[in-house]
């Protein structure tokens, strides 16, 4: 007969650690465009079940549509964030490159995550 596993997981600690080490609960990554301008890109890792981010992203038909979905997280207006992005001299290709890079980095952090209970 095997011994029962005495290891316990505390969900509050687990959630805190995964939020700190992998990605915040809101899945937003702040991107500083200048000292006083920050935009937020949303990364589709560990999203709530009700979040339609991926469906909206797949439905995009233009570069601007993609940008507005990627910049749609949080309280900031996606249109305003897109304007700020462009005013800083960046385009939709830059945004998609950053989005893909940050998504891959978050996936790597998730794969490497180990709960330290």
PyMOL commands that set and color helices and strands:
alter all, ss='L'
color gray80, all
select helices_A, chain A and resi 11-21+53-58+63-70+78-87+92-112
alter helices_A, ss='H'
color red, helices_A
select strands_A, chain A and resi 28-34+37-42
alter strands_A, ss='S'
color yellow, strands_A
deselect
rebuild
show_as cartoon
